[in-house]
Amino acid sequence: MVDENKQFAYALGEVYGLFFEKKLSELGKLQIESEQQDNKTQIIDYMYELLKLTRAGQNVEDLLLNSSKNGTFVTIQFKSGGNKKVDLTADSGLAMIIDIAKALL
């Protein structure tokens, strides 16, 4: 009976260990996603400043980054009052820049 209790306690410890390891891994992924989001925000900020220096960007009023359960989008707001939505879901930083530039061409 004592050996069975020890085995049970050991198995229970293993299960808890795996559970907490999984939870820590999920927290790490959330932190990485958060850091990537911060990078996307910074890329958008720099892109806006660079666009203001180009003819294609002269009419751009603002770039607004929106993330939701439906994906990540940037809304290009124009000085004329219009706007254009660009899907950036799963884009790398370079792909974001390319997609936004294509939307302005």
N, C-alpha and C positions, 0 to 999 in steps of 0.2 A: 504494500500500500504506500509506503514511504517513497519507493522508487517511482511509482506511478504519479505521485504528487510532484516529485522533482521534475519528471518528464513533462507533466502538464504545465508547471511553472515555467520551465525552460521554453516550451512551445508558445506559451502566452507571451513571454518576453520577446520571442522572435516576431510574433505577430505585431505587438506594439512597436517594436523597432522598425519593422517594415512600414507600418502605418505612419509613424512620425517622419521617417525618411522620405516617404511619398509627399507628405504635407510640406516638409522643408523644401523639397524639389519644386513643388507647385509655387511656393512663396518666391523661390529664386527665379522661376519663369516670369512671375508677375513683376518682379523687380526689373528683370531684363526688358520686358515689354514696356514698362514705365520709362526706362532709360531710352529705349528706342523711340518712344513717343516724344520725349524731350528732344532727341536729336531731330526728329521730324519738325518739331516746332522751330528749332534753331535754323534748320535748312530753309523753312518757309520764310522766316524773318530775313535771312541773308538774301534769299532769292528776290524778295520784294525790293530790297535796297538796290540790288543789281539791275532789276527790271526798270527801275526809275531812270537808269542811265542809258537805256536803249530806246530806239524809236518805237519798237513793238510794245514797250512798257509805259509809254508816255500817257496812255489813257487808263492805266491801272490805278485804281484808288486804294485797293487793299487786297491782301490774300488772307483768307480766313480758314484755318484748319479745323475740321470737324470730325470727331471720332465717335462712333456709336456701335451698337451691336450689328448694324447693317454694313459697317465698313468705315474706311477713312477717306474723307473727301476734302478737297480744298475748293473754296468758292472764290473765284476771281471777281472782285467788284470793280466795275469800270466807273470812271468819272462821269460818264454819260448817263449813269443810273442803271445800266444793265448788269447782269452777272452771268457767270458761266461756272458750272460745277464740273470738277475733274476728279475721277475716281483714282485714289491712291492706295487702295486696299492691297496689302501685301507687296507694295513697292519698296525697293531699296532706295537709299538716298539719291543715287544717280538716276534711277528710273523716275523718281518724283520730279526731278529737275527736267528731264526729257518730256514727261507727260504735260507738265505745266507749259513748257516752251511750245510744244506742239499745239496746245489749246490756244495759244496766242498767234499762231501763224495762219 
